[in-house]
Amino acid sequence: VQLQASGGGSVQAGSSLQLSCAASGGSFSRFGLGWFRQTPGKEREFVAAISVSGRKTRYVDSVKGRFTISRDNGKKMTYLQMNDLKIEDTAVYYCYGMNVWGKGTLVTVSS
């Protein structure tokens, strides 16, 4: 089982980015999925999660109303739409699912 996140980049505050996470192998549609992020010197923190069906989602307070997590079980993909990005959103973002961490993708937000 492997997860690969992509879509990171360098943007200005107020911009949008969409992160994608592709899964290979495993029973993708049977697991909840999540996005986490980490900055140097800090612990990895929870950002968002989505249920197996996609009907239930959960977010850390700091991204509520700005980020949206979604999934496509047929394509074995999960997404994190990030709008109105803030400097404090700068981090390496990781997807998690099926007890596996994906390789991170760097998001840098500047003023």
MDAnalysis code that builds the backbone (N, CA, C; Angstrom):
import MDAnalysis as mda
import numpy as np

u = mda.Universe.empty(333, n_residues=111, atom_resindex=np.repeat(np.arange(111), 3), trajectory=True)
u.add_TopologyAttr("name", ["N", "CA", "C"] * 111)
u.add_TopologyAttr("resid", np.arange(1, 112))
u.add_TopologyAttr("resname", ["VAL", "GLN", "LEU", "GLN", "ALA", "SER", "GLY", "GLY", "GLY", "SER", "VAL", "GLN", "ALA", "GLY", "SER", "SER", "LEU", "GLN", "LEU", "SER", "CYS", "ALA", "ALA", "SER", "GLY", "GLY", "SER", "PHE", "SER", "ARG", "PHE", "GLY", "LEU", "GLY", "TRP", "PHE", "ARG", "GLN", "THR", "PRO", "GLY", "LYS", "GLU", "ARG", "GLU", "PHE", "VAL", "ALA", "ALA", "ILE", "SER", "VAL", "SER", "GLY", "ARG", "LYS", "THR", "ARG", "TYR", "VAL", "ASP", "SER", "VAL", "LYS", "GLY", "ARG", "PHE", "THR", "ILE", "SER", "ARG", "ASP", "ASN", "GLY", "LYS", "LYS", "MET", "THR", "TYR", "LEU", "GLN", "MET", "ASN", "ASP", "LEU", "LYS", "ILE", "GLU", "ASP", "THR", "ALA", "VAL", "TYR", "TYR", "CYS", "TYR", "GLY", "MET", "ASN", "VAL", "TRP", "GLY", "LYS", "GLY", "THR", "LEU", "VAL", "THR", "VAL", "SER", "SER"])
u.atoms.positions = np.array([
    [0.844, -1.186, 0.000],
    [0.000, 0.000, 0.000],
    [0.882, 1.240, 0.000],
    [0.587, 2.166, -0.880],
    [1.341, 3.415, -0.939],
    [0.395, 4.582, -1.154],
    [0.758, 5.702, -0.549],
    [0.041, 6.952, -0.766],
    [1.030, 7.995, -1.249],
    [0.621, 8.779, -2.205],
    [1.499, 9.814, -2.740],
    [0.737, 11.120, -2.831],
    [1.195, 12.088, -2.045],
    [0.567, 13.406, -2.074],
    [1.237, 14.282, -3.115],
    [0.471, 15.172, -3.695],
    [1.001, 16.111, -4.680],
    [0.156, 17.373, -4.675],
    [0.635, 18.387, -5.390],
    [-0.139, 19.608, -5.532],
    [0.367, 20.776, -4.719],
    [1.395, 20.558, -3.917],
    [1.931, 21.659, -3.136],
    [2.618, 22.683, -4.016],
    [2.958, 23.802, -3.430],
    [3.635, 24.842, -4.178],
    [3.801, 26.079, -3.345],
    [4.291, 27.126, -3.978],
    [4.495, 28.409, -3.326],
    [3.463, 29.389, -3.844],
    [2.682, 29.938, -2.931],
    [1.615, 30.858, -3.323],
    [1.587, 32.050, -2.375],
    [0.851, 33.061, -2.765],
    [0.685, 34.223, -1.901],
    [-0.528, 34.032, -0.998],
    [-0.504, 34.711, 0.107],
    [-1.634, 34.660, 1.027],
    [-2.916, 35.045, 0.294],
    [-3.976, 34.308, 0.609],
    [-5.258, 34.538, -0.048],
    [-5.498, 33.654, -1.253],
    [-4.462, 32.962, -1.681],
    [-4.576, 32.090, -2.854],
    [-5.178, 30.739, -2.476],
    [-5.352, 29.915, -3.497],
    [-5.898, 28.569, -3.309],
    [-4.962, 27.523, -3.886],
    [-5.001, 26.355, -3.316],
    [-4.288, 25.194, -3.831],
    [-5.157, 23.964, -3.587],
    [-5.004, 22.988, -4.453],
    [-5.651, 21.720, -4.198],
    [-4.591, 20.628, -4.108],
    [-4.549, 19.955, -2.991],
    [-3.653, 18.821, -2.819],
    [-4.387, 17.550, -3.215],
    [-3.638, 16.632, -3.766],
    [-4.185, 15.335, -4.150],
    [-3.361, 14.248, -3.496],
    [-4.002, 13.133, -3.236],
    [-3.308, 11.983, -2.671],
    [-3.803, 10.747, -3.403],
    [-2.881, 10.092, -4.075],
    [-3.211, 8.900, -4.851],
    [-2.791, 7.657, -4.086],
    [-3.669, 6.687, -4.052],
    [-3.380, 5.426, -3.373],
    [-3.133, 4.332, -4.381],
    [-2.225, 3.465, -4.029],
    [-1.999, 2.263, -4.837],
    [-2.018, 1.068, -3.904],
    [-2.777, 0.070, -4.286],
    [-2.903, -1.102, -3.429],
    [-3.851, -0.843, -2.268],
    [-4.168, -1.872, -1.549],
    [-4.994, -1.733, -0.363],
    [-6.473, -1.588, -0.659],
    [-7.250, -1.649, 0.417],
    [-8.706, -1.534, 0.303],
    [-9.101, -0.101, 0.594],
    [-8.851, 0.756, -0.346],
    [-9.013, 2.202, -0.176],
    [-10.394, 2.572, 0.340],
    [-11.407, 1.987, -0.259],
    [-12.779, 2.392, 0.059],
    [-13.254, 1.919, 1.422],
    [-12.450, 1.190, 2.142],
    [-12.838, 0.687, 3.459],
    [-12.241, 1.496, 4.598],
    [-11.461, 2.528, 4.278],
    [-10.756, 3.279, 5.309],
    [-11.106, 4.756, 5.277],
    [-11.192, 5.332, 6.468],
    [-11.223, 6.772, 6.548],
    [-9.860, 7.314, 6.146],
    [-9.838, 8.581, 5.755],
    [-8.604, 9.196, 5.270],
    [-8.402, 10.529, 5.973],
    [-7.164, 10.948, 6.014],
    [-6.897, 12.224, 6.667],
    [-5.738, 12.962, 6.046],
    [-5.711, 14.247, 6.323],
    [-4.587, 15.104, 5.969],
    [-3.995, 15.665, 7.259],
    [-2.676, 15.703, 7.295],
    [-1.938, 16.256, 8.414],
    [-0.888, 17.203, 7.846],
    [-0.312, 18.021, 8.721],
    [0.754, 18.903, 8.270],
    [1.797, 19.058, 9.368],
    [2.981, 19.424, 8.940],
    [4.087, 19.550, 9.887],
    [5.021, 20.653, 9.450],
    [5.441, 21.454, 10.429],
    [6.445, 22.482, 10.197],
    [7.682, 22.113, 11.012],
    [8.842, 22.619, 10.614],
    [10.082, 22.266, 11.311],
    [9.998, 22.546, 12.806],
    [10.402, 21.566, 13.594],
    [10.433, 21.744, 15.036],
    [9.115, 21.516, 15.733],
    [8.094, 21.222, 14.962],
    [6.778, 20.985, 15.557],
    [6.287, 19.576, 15.246],
    [5.356, 19.122, 16.051],
    [4.775, 17.812, 15.807],
    [3.800, 17.883, 14.629],
    [3.627, 16.750, 14.010],
    [2.652, 16.672, 12.924],
    [1.265, 16.896, 13.507],
    [0.486, 17.762, 12.851],
    [-0.832, 18.066, 13.385],
    [-1.932, 17.645, 12.410],
    [-3.055, 17.297, 12.998],
    [-4.233, 16.924, 12.227],
    [-4.798, 18.146, 11.513],
    [-5.219, 17.948, 10.273],
    [-5.840, 19.028, 9.508],
    [-7.290, 18.688, 9.174],
    [-7.494, 17.521, 8.568],
    [-8.844, 17.172, 8.127],
    [-8.964, 15.665, 7.995],
    [-10.189, 15.181, 8.113],
    [-10.449, 13.748, 7.948],
    [-11.782, 13.555, 7.248],
    [-11.902, 12.420, 6.592],
    [-13.132, 12.110, 5.873],
    [-13.469, 10.639, 6.086],
    [-14.749, 10.370, 6.219],
    [-15.199, 9.005, 6.478],
    [-15.120, 8.142, 5.216],
    [-15.387, 6.883, 5.391],
    [-15.343, 5.930, 4.275],
    [-16.271, 6.363, 3.143],
    [-17.478, 6.756, 3.518],
    [-18.463, 7.142, 2.506],
    [-18.229, 8.540, 1.962],
    [-17.496, 9.328, 2.716],
    [-17.292, 10.723, 2.332],
    [-18.332, 11.667, 2.892],
    [-19.324, 11.135, 3.581],
    [-20.414, 11.986, 4.074],
    [-20.049, 12.727, 5.353],
    [-19.059, 12.224, 6.071],
    [-18.659, 12.881, 7.314],
    [-17.251, 13.428, 7.165],
    [-17.068, 14.656, 7.579],
    [-15.754, 15.282, 7.549],
    [-15.490, 15.982, 8.874],
    [-14.231, 16.207, 9.134],
    [-13.823, 16.867, 10.379],
    [-12.589, 17.690, 10.093],
    [-12.505, 18.861, 10.742],
    [-11.398, 19.778, 10.486],
    [-10.847, 20.344, 11.783],
    [-9.586, 20.681, 11.745],
    [-9.026, 21.461, 12.842],
    [-9.636, 22.858, 12.747],
    [-9.829, 23.480, 13.882],
    [-10.530, 24.776, 13.902],
    [-9.886, 25.812, 12.986],
    [-8.582, 25.797, 12.885],
    [-7.879, 26.853, 12.151],
    [-8.134, 26.825, 10.645],
    [-8.679, 25.720, 10.114],
    [-8.915, 25.644, 8.677],
    [-10.396, 25.547, 8.329],
    [-11.233, 25.486, 9.335],
    [-12.679, 25.384, 9.077],
    [-13.163, 26.567, 8.245],
    [-13.945, 26.242, 7.214],
    [-14.455, 27.277, 6.327],
    [-13.505, 27.639, 5.206],
    [-12.275, 27.186, 5.269],
    [-11.298, 27.478, 4.214],
    [-10.858, 26.219, 3.461],
    [-10.751, 25.108, 4.160],
    [-10.286, 23.853, 3.556],
    [-11.463, 22.886, 3.410],
    [-11.400, 22.079, 2.366],
    [-12.416, 21.052, 2.140],
    [-11.737, 19.747, 1.741],
    [-12.030, 18.703, 2.486],
    [-11.501, 17.390, 2.161],
    [-12.563, 16.612, 1.388],
    [-12.109, 15.840, 0.416],
    [-13.028, 15.024, -0.366],
    [-12.302, 13.749, -0.792],
    [-13.062, 12.824, -1.344],
    [-12.458, 11.579, -1.799],
    [-13.224, 11.037, -2.999],
    [-12.518, 10.265, -3.785],
    [-13.109, 9.570, -4.928],
    [-12.671, 8.116, -4.802],
    [-13.545, 7.289, -4.282],
    [-13.169, 5.897, -4.041],
    [-12.887, 5.148, -5.339],
    [-13.571, 5.514, -6.388],
    [-13.343, 4.847, -7.668],
    [-11.946, 5.095, -8.215],
    [-11.438, 6.282, -7.956],
    [-10.101, 6.648, -8.437],
    [-9.040, 6.445, -7.362],
    [-9.455, 6.046, -6.172],
    [-8.520, 5.880, -5.051],
    [-7.757, 7.187, -4.805],
    [-8.518, 8.263, -4.728],
    [-7.916, 9.574, -4.526],
    [-8.586, 10.290, -3.361],
    [-7.821, 11.090, -2.666],
    [-8.381, 12.031, -1.723],
    [-7.796, 13.402, -2.024],
    [-8.571, 14.442, -1.737],
    [-8.172, 15.791, -2.091],
    [-8.316, 16.705, -0.880],
    [-7.524, 17.752, -0.897],
    [-7.677, 18.812, 0.100],
    [-7.674, 20.130, -0.650],
    [-8.848, 20.709, -0.774],
    [-8.975, 22.020, -1.392],
    [-8.702, 23.071, -0.329],
    [-7.730, 23.919, -0.573],
    [-7.324, 24.916, 0.401],
    [-7.542, 26.293, -0.196],
    [-8.443, 27.034, 0.394],
    [-8.749, 28.387, -0.064],
    [-8.319, 29.412, 0.973],
    [-8.160, 30.633, 0.514],
    [-7.786, 31.733, 1.420],
    [-6.592, 31.337, 2.296],
    [-5.566, 30.874, 1.645],
    [-4.399, 30.392, 2.384],
    [-3.752, 31.508, 3.190],
    [-3.260, 31.134, 4.345],
    [-2.601, 32.065, 5.249],
    [-1.145, 31.643, 5.432],
    [-0.319, 32.565, 5.858],
    [1.100, 32.278, 6.050],
    [1.268, 31.105, 7.009],
    [0.416, 31.039, 8.007],
    [0.526, 29.966, 9.000],
    [0.117, 28.596, 8.462],
    [-0.384, 28.544, 7.235],
    [-0.678, 27.256, 6.607],
    [0.572, 26.632, 5.985],
    [1.659, 27.385, 5.962],
    [2.905, 26.867, 5.419],
    [3.344, 25.624, 6.189],
    [3.545, 24.534, 5.467],
    [3.906, 23.264, 6.101],
    [4.103, 22.208, 5.021],
    [4.612, 21.085, 5.447],
    [4.585, 19.895, 4.605],
    [3.297, 19.152, 4.932],
    [2.528, 18.864, 3.922],
    [1.231, 18.216, 4.102],
    [1.340, 16.735, 3.752],
    [0.741, 15.916, 4.597],
    [0.778, 14.471, 4.429],
    [-0.649, 13.920, 4.389],
    [-0.857, 12.936, 3.567],
    [-2.116, 12.211, 3.623],
    [-1.882, 10.915, 4.394],
    [-2.958, 10.453, 4.999],
    [-2.875, 9.246, 5.827],
    [-4.103, 8.390, 5.583],
    [-3.863, 7.091, 5.464],
    [-4.974, 6.175, 5.294],
    [-4.467, 4.745, 5.193],
    [-5.318, 3.827, 5.520],
    [-4.958, 2.404, 5.463],
    [-3.700, 2.131, 6.279],
    [-3.564, 2.905, 7.389],
    [-2.411, 2.752, 8.289],
    [-1.086, 3.089, 7.611],
    [-1.145, 3.928, 6.608],
    [0.049, 4.299, 5.864],
    [0.122, 5.820, 5.732],
    [1.326, 6.349, 5.854],
    [1.558, 7.768, 5.599],
    [2.074, 7.929, 4.176],
    [1.540, 8.924, 3.505],
    [2.076, 9.253, 2.197],
    [3.274, 10.167, 2.328],
    [4.045, 10.271, 1.271],
    [5.131, 11.248, 1.253],
    [4.515, 12.637, 1.194],
    [5.129, 13.576, 1.867],
    [4.527, 14.889, 1.984],
    [4.700, 15.747, 0.754],
    [3.928, 16.810, 0.727],
    [4.046, 17.823, -0.310],
    [4.102, 19.183, 0.379],
    [5.042, 20.011, -0.043],
    [5.306, 21.271, 0.638],
    [4.387, 22.380, 0.132],
    [3.780, 23.065, 1.072],
    [2.976, 24.241, 0.775],
    [3.634, 25.432, 1.458],
    [3.966, 26.438, 0.669],
    [4.582, 27.644, 1.199],
    [3.700, 28.831, 0.850],
    [3.274, 29.547, 1.880],
    [2.406, 30.709, 1.686],
    [3.163, 31.955, 2.131],
    [3.267, 32.913, 1.250],
    [3.993, 34.129, 1.557],
    [3.063, 35.339, 1.492],
    [3.524, 36.411, 2.098],
    [2.693, 37.638, 2.128],
    [2.845, 38.427, 0.850],
])
